[in-house]
Amino acid sequence: MNSTTKKDFYLLAFSHSEEDQPLLFMGLLMIYLTTVLGNMMIIVLVCLVSQLHTPMYFFLCNLAFQDIIFVSAFLPKLMVITITMDISISFPSCISQVFLFAFCIDTDIFLLATMAYDRYVAICIPLRYYIIMNTRVCVLLVTMAWILYIPNAMCYSLLLSGLSFCKSQDVNHFFCELKMLLEISCSDTSCVKTIMSAEMPFLGILPFVLILTSYVYIITTIIKLQTSAAKLKAFSSCSSHLTVVLLFCGTSIGIYIKPDSKDSQEQEKFLSLLYIAVVPMLNPLVYSLRNRQVWTAAKILLAKYVPRAPL
């Protein structure tokens, strides 16, 4: 059988005319730069301003770093395809994208679940917050998020690297998406599909359910608060996180649990772009624009490192 295991793949990306290429490229470039700069700003603020040395911002800093890795793994290649029309991607690069995708999406959901638990403790049992969310627990949770999913992502990469792709070399996506690669493989992919089906309830649906459960308790606690000011303060501290959770989990989990359909492949590409590019771009905006602590930290940092102009 004529196997194409070690040959290049071809990413078909989005269907668009040549006139739309510069506009699409500029849009992707703006999203990428905004994502990287915005998340870098969050990391710098959290690291340098002591007022943000709290569990919530510690988790947010790790989420920002992970989002930079996420967009950097896929958007630069998509921009190259858009502006040069070179849709080829080498086999090692494709397997690397599979690894980074599996690692980043699982880590992202875990970090979002950890942040939901942090908000639950802060609002529902505030008197025990610093006892429960101590430094050791926070470091342990983040370490689990970064280390726990490396073997899982490596497993997918190794399994895919052993498959043969003799049906086609065309991947109808803008990155080496796992489901698309399985469709064009002529090897027995039942093992990989079984692992995906077995993992989805634990790595995707369970964290999402835990997040929603945390917010049920959070909202119940907020309703019981006596003053409107206290309700507003409690709700504002978790509304940003809930917005990101619904955008990210709703799109990413929805793609993998809905039935496959050739008619919906273009829709899947745009949904994938939403949680790979748009959500990481919105994270620093959502968490900073409505957050007085972040604005105060930015002013402190500017006052410390930016000299004032002489009168």
C-alpha positions as CSV (number, residue, x, y, z in Angstrom):
1,M,0.0,0.0,0.0
2,N,1.4,3.4,-1.0
3,S,1.7,5.0,2.5
4,T,2.2,8.8,2.9
5,T,3.1,8.6,6.6
6,K,6.3,10.6,6.3
7,K,5.2,13.0,3.5
8,D,3.8,16.5,3.8
9,F,0.2,17.2,4.5
10,Y,-1.8,20.0,2.9
11,L,-4.0,22.3,5.1
12,L,-7.0,23.4,3.1
13,A,-7.8,26.1,5.6
14,F,-10.7,28.5,4.8
15,S,-12.4,28.8,1.4
16,H,-11.8,32.4,0.3
17,S,-11.0,34.3,-2.9
18,E,-7.6,35.9,-3.6
19,E,-9.1,39.4,-3.0
20,D,-9.9,38.4,0.6
21,Q,-6.4,37.2,1.4
22,P,-4.9,40.5,2.6
23,L,-7.9,41.3,4.7
24,L,-8.0,37.9,6.3
25,F,-4.2,38.1,6.9
26,M,-4.5,41.5,8.6
27,G,-7.4,40.2,10.8
28,L,-5.4,37.2,11.9
29,L,-2.3,39.4,12.5
30,M,-4.3,41.8,14.7
31,I,-5.8,38.9,16.7
32,Y,-2.4,37.3,17.2
33,L,-0.6,40.5,18.2
34,T,-3.5,41.5,20.5
35,T,-3.5,38.1,22.1
36,V,0.2,38.0,22.7
37,L,0.6,41.6,23.9
38,G,-2.5,41.4,26.1
39,N,-1.6,38.2,27.8
40,M,2.0,39.4,28.2
41,M,0.7,42.4,30.0
42,I,-1.2,40.2,32.4
43,I,1.9,38.1,33.1
44,V,4.1,41.2,33.7
45,L,1.5,42.8,36.0
46,V,1.0,39.7,38.1
47,C,4.8,39.1,38.4
48,L,5.8,42.6,39.2
49,V,3.0,44.1,41.3
50,S,2.7,42.6,44.8
51,Q,-1.0,43.5,45.1
52,L,-1.7,40.9,42.5
53,H,0.1,38.1,44.3
54,T,-3.1,36.3,45.1
55,P,-4.3,32.8,44.1
56,M,-6.8,34.2,41.5
57,Y,-4.1,36.2,39.6
58,F,-1.6,33.3,40.0
59,F,-4.0,31.1,38.1
60,L,-4.8,33.9,35.6
61,C,-1.0,34.4,34.9
62,N,-0.7,30.7,34.1
63,L,-3.8,30.9,31.9
64,A,-2.3,33.9,30.0
65,F,1.0,32.0,29.5
66,Q,-0.8,29.0,28.2
67,D,-2.9,31.1,25.8
68,I,0.2,32.6,24.3
69,I,1.5,29.0,23.5
70,F,-2.0,28.1,22.2
71,V,-2.2,30.9,19.6
72,S,1.5,30.7,18.7
73,A,1.1,27.0,17.8
74,F,-1.5,27.6,15.1
75,L,-2.0,31.2,14.0
76,P,1.4,31.9,12.5
77,K,1.0,28.9,10.2
78,L,-2.5,30.0,9.2
79,M,-1.1,33.5,8.4
80,V,1.6,32.0,6.2
81,I,-1.1,29.9,4.3
82,T,-3.2,33.0,3.9
83,I,-0.6,35.3,2.5
84,T,1.6,32.8,0.5
85,M,-1.0,30.1,-0.4
86,D,1.6,27.5,0.7
87,I,-0.7,25.0,2.3
88,S,1.9,22.3,2.9
89,I,3.0,21.3,6.4
90,S,5.6,18.7,7.2
91,F,4.8,15.5,9.0
92,P,6.8,16.4,12.2
93,S,5.2,19.9,12.3
94,C,1.8,18.3,12.0
95,I,2.4,15.9,14.8
96,S,3.7,18.8,16.9
97,Q,0.4,20.6,16.3
98,V,-1.5,17.6,17.5
99,F,0.6,17.5,20.7
100,L,0.2,21.2,21.4
101,F,-3.5,21.2,20.6
102,A,-4.2,18.2,23.0
103,F,-2.0,19.7,25.7
104,C,-3.3,23.3,25.5
105,I,-7.0,22.5,25.3
106,D,-6.9,20.1,28.2
107,T,-4.7,22.4,30.3
108,D,-7.0,25.4,29.5
109,I,-10.1,23.6,30.7
110,F,-8.3,22.4,33.9
111,L,-7.1,25.9,34.7
112,L,-10.6,27.3,34.1
113,A,-12.0,24.7,36.5
114,T,-9.3,25.6,39.0
115,M,-10.2,29.3,38.8
116,A,-13.9,28.4,39.2
117,Y,-13.0,26.5,42.4
118,D,-11.0,29.5,43.6
119,R,-14.0,31.8,43.1
120,Y,-16.2,29.3,44.9
121,V,-14.0,29.3,48.0
122,A,-13.6,33.1,47.9
123,I,-17.4,33.7,47.8
124,C,-19.0,30.8,49.5
125,I,-16.5,30.2,52.3
126,P,-14.5,33.4,52.5
127,L,-13.3,33.0,56.1
128,R,-11.3,29.9,55.1
129,Y,-10.1,31.2,51.7
130,Y,-6.4,31.7,52.6
131,I,-6.4,28.4,54.5
132,I,-7.8,26.4,51.7
133,M,-6.1,28.2,48.8
134,N,-2.7,28.4,50.4
135,T,0.5,28.7,48.3
136,R,1.2,24.9,48.4
137,V,-2.3,24.1,47.1
138,C,-2.1,26.7,44.3
139,V,1.4,25.5,43.1
140,L,0.2,21.9,43.3
141,L,-2.9,22.6,41.1
142,V,-0.9,24.6,38.5
143,T,1.8,21.9,38.4
144,M,-0.9,19.3,37.8
145,A,-2.3,21.4,35.0
146,W,1.1,21.6,33.3
147,I,2.4,18.1,33.9
148,L,-0.7,15.9,34.0
149,Y,-1.6,16.4,30.4
150,I,1.9,16.0,28.8
151,P,1.7,12.2,28.8
152,N,-1.8,12.4,27.4
153,A,-0.8,14.7,24.5
154,M,2.3,12.6,23.9
155,C,0.2,9.5,23.7
156,Y,-1.9,11.0,20.8
157,S,1.3,12.2,19.0
158,L,2.9,8.7,19.2
159,L,-0.2,6.9,18.1
160,L,-0.7,9.3,15.1
161,S,3.0,9.1,14.1
162,G,2.5,5.3,13.6
163,L,-0.5,5.6,11.3
164,S,-0.4,5.5,7.5
165,F,-2.1,8.2,5.5
166,C,-2.7,6.7,2.0
167,K,-6.2,7.9,1.4
168,S,-5.3,11.5,1.1
169,Q,-2.9,14.2,2.2
170,D,-5.4,16.9,2.3
171,V,-6.5,18.1,5.8
172,N,-9.8,20.0,5.6
173,H,-8.9,22.4,8.4
174,F,-6.5,25.2,9.2
175,F,-4.4,23.0,11.5
176,C,-3.7,19.3,11.9
177,E,-6.9,18.6,13.7
178,L,-7.1,15.2,15.2
179,K,-10.5,14.1,13.9
180,M,-9.5,15.2,10.4
181,L,-6.3,13.2,10.5
182,L,-8.1,10.1,11.6
183,E,-10.5,10.4,8.7
184,I,-7.8,10.4,6.0
185,S,-5.8,7.6,7.6
186,C,-5.9,4.1,6.1
187,S,-4.7,2.4,9.3
188,D,-6.9,1.1,12.0
189,T,-7.8,4.1,14.1
190,S,-10.2,2.4,16.5
191,C,-7.7,2.6,19.3
192,V,-7.3,6.4,19.0
193,K,-11.1,6.9,18.7
194,T,-11.6,4.7,21.8
195,I,-9.2,6.8,23.8
196,M,-10.9,10.0,22.7
197,S,-14.3,8.7,23.6
198,A,-13.1,7.5,27.0
199,E,-11.3,10.7,27.8
200,M,-14.0,13.2,26.8
201,P,-16.2,12.7,29.9
202,F,-13.2,13.1,32.2
203,L,-11.1,15.7,30.5
204,G,-13.8,17.8,29.0
205,I,-17.3,17.3,30.3
206,L,-16.4,16.6,33.9
207,P,-14.4,19.9,34.4
208,F,-17.2,21.8,32.7
209,V,-19.8,20.2,35.0
210,L,-17.7,21.1,38.0
211,I,-17.4,24.7,36.8
212,L,-21.2,25.0,36.4
213,T,-21.7,23.3,39.8
214,S,-19.4,25.8,41.4
215,Y,-21.3,28.7,39.9
216,V,-24.6,27.3,41.0
217,Y,-23.3,27.5,44.6
218,I,-21.7,30.9,43.9
219,I,-25.0,32.4,42.5
220,T,-27.0,30.9,45.4
221,T,-24.6,32.6,47.9
222,I,-24.7,35.9,46.0
223,I,-28.5,35.9,46.1
224,K,-28.4,35.5,49.9
225,L,-26.2,38.5,50.4
226,Q,-28.1,41.4,52.1
227,T,-26.8,44.5,50.4
228,S,-26.8,45.3,46.7
229,A,-23.2,46.5,46.9
230,A,-22.0,43.2,48.2
231,K,-24.0,41.3,45.5
232,L,-22.5,43.5,42.8
233,K,-19.0,43.1,44.1
234,A,-19.3,39.3,44.4
235,F,-20.9,39.0,40.9
236,S,-18.3,41.2,39.2
237,S,-15.5,39.1,40.7
238,C,-16.7,36.0,38.9
239,S,-18.7,37.2,35.8
240,S,-15.6,37.6,33.7
241,H,-14.5,34.1,34.4
242,L,-17.9,32.7,33.6
243,T,-18.0,34.5,30.3
244,V,-14.7,33.0,29.2
245,V,-15.8,29.5,30.4
246,L,-19.0,29.6,28.4
247,L,-17.2,30.8,25.2
248,F,-14.3,28.3,25.5
249,C,-16.0,25.2,26.8
250,G,-19.2,25.7,24.8
251,T,-17.4,25.8,21.5
252,S,-14.5,23.3,22.1
253,I,-16.6,20.6,23.7
254,G,-19.5,21.2,21.3
255,I,-17.4,20.4,18.3
256,Y,-16.3,17.0,19.7
257,I,-19.7,15.8,20.9
258,K,-21.8,16.8,18.0
259,P,-22.4,14.3,15.1
260,D,-20.0,14.5,12.2
261,S,-21.3,16.1,9.0
262,K,-19.5,17.1,5.8
263,D,-21.9,20.1,5.5
264,S,-20.7,21.5,8.9
265,Q,-16.9,21.3,8.3
266,E,-16.6,25.0,7.4
267,Q,-18.6,25.8,10.5
268,E,-16.3,23.7,12.6
269,K,-13.3,25.6,11.3
270,F,-14.8,28.9,12.4
271,L,-15.8,27.5,15.8
272,S,-12.2,26.2,16.2
273,L,-10.9,29.6,15.3
274,L,-13.2,31.0,18.0
275,Y,-11.7,29.0,20.9
276,I,-8.1,28.9,19.5
277,A,-7.7,32.6,18.7
278,V,-10.7,34.7,19.7
279,V,-11.1,33.5,23.3
280,P,-7.4,33.8,24.2
281,M,-7.5,37.3,22.7
282,L,-10.6,38.2,24.9
283,N,-9.1,36.8,28.1
284,P,-6.9,39.8,29.0
285,L,-9.6,42.2,27.9
286,V,-12.4,40.5,29.9
287,Y,-10.2,40.1,33.0
288,S,-8.7,43.6,32.9
289,L,-11.3,46.0,31.6
290,R,-13.8,45.4,34.4
291,N,-11.2,44.8,37.1
292,R,-10.1,47.7,39.3
293,Q,-7.2,45.7,40.7
294,V,-5.6,45.2,37.3
295,W,-6.0,48.9,36.4
296,T,-4.5,49.9,39.8
297,A,-1.6,47.5,39.3
298,A,-1.0,49.0,35.8
299,K,-0.9,52.5,37.3
300,I,1.5,51.4,40.0
301,L,3.8,49.8,37.4
302,L,3.7,52.8,35.1
303,A,4.5,55.1,38.0
304,K,7.4,52.9,39.1
305,Y,9.1,52.3,35.7
306,V,8.0,55.2,33.4
307,P,9.7,58.5,34.4
308,R,7.5,61.6,34.4
309,A,8.2,64.3,31.9
310,P,9.8,67.4,33.5
311,L,7.5,70.4,33.9
